[in-house]
Amino acid sequence: QVQVVESGGGLVQPGGSLRLSCAASRTVFTMGWYRQVPGRERELVAIITLGGGATYADSVEGRFVISRDNAKNELYLEMNNLEVEDTAVYYCVAMWGSEPHWGQGTQVTVSS
């Protein structure tokens, strides 16, 4: 079992930046960020392995950076040049084997 807690969401203007954090209760191989807006499926934002290999959704490539601190079991998402379309609830996920463990989500709102 893995407990996951996100933090760092909020309101930001278009073009601004935000940093999300996620704390996991134990070390897992793969962690990532997903996001969801009402009425739509949860979608991948970025994932990262224990060794630092990262994969990004096309919509955030070049704007978002995922990173992790393995010593602290923490995951981060640096979001730059935010767009209105990035507005969503962002979820951290920790993969325990093939079983995903989700956080409660944190709201990110991009609006002028």
Backbone hydrogen bonds, N-H to C=O, Kabsch-Sander energy under -0.5 kcal/mol:
donor,donor_aa,acceptor,acceptor_aa,energy
5,V,23,A,-2.0
7,S,21,S,-2.2
10,G,107,Q,-1.1
12,V,109,T,-2.6
15,G,82,L,-3.3
16,G,13,Q,-2.3
18,L,79,M,-2.1
20,L,77,L,-2.6
21,S,7,S,-2.9
22,C,75,L,-2.2
23,A,5,V,-2.5
24,A,73,N,-2.7
25,S,3,Q,-1.8
29,F,95,M,-0.5
30,T,95,M,-0.6
31,M,48,I,-2.3
32,G,93,V,-2.2
33,W,46,A,-3.3
34,Y,91,Y,-2.7
35,R,43,E,-2.4
36,Q,89,V,-2.0
40,R,37,V,-2.1
43,E,35,R,-3.1
45,V,33,W,-2.7
46,A,33,W,-1.8
47,I,55,T,-2.1
48,I,31,M,-2.9
49,T,53,G,-2.2
50,L,29,F,-0.9
52,G,49,T,-1.6
55,T,47,I,-2.2
57,A,45,V,-2.6
60,V,57,A,-1.5
61,E,57,A,-1.4
63,R,60,V,-2.5
64,F,60,V,-2.2
65,V,78,E,-2.5
67,S,76,Y,-1.7
69,D,74,E,-2.6
70,N,68,R,-0.6
72,K,69,D,-0.8
73,N,69,D,-0.9
74,E,69,D,-1.9
75,L,22,C,-2.8
76,Y,67,S,-3.1
77,L,20,L,-2.2
78,E,65,V,-3.1
79,M,18,L,-3.3
79,M,77,L,-0.7
80,N,63,R,-1.6
80,N,78,E,-0.6
81,N,15,G,-0.6
82,L,16,G,-2.4
86,D,83,E,-2.2
87,T,84,V,-1.8
88,A,108,V,-2.0
89,V,36,Q,-2.6
90,Y,88,A,-0.6
90,Y,106,T,-3.1
91,Y,34,Y,-3.0
93,V,32,G,-2.4
94,A,101,H,-2.3
95,M,30,T,-2.7
96,W,94,A,-0.7
96,W,99,E,-2.9
97,G,95,M,-0.9
99,E,96,W,-1.8
101,H,94,A,-1.9
102,W,100,P,-0.5
103,G,92,C,-2.1
106,T,90,Y,-2.0
108,V,88,A,-2.8
109,T,10,G,-2.9
111,S,12,V,-2.2
111,S,109,T,-0.6
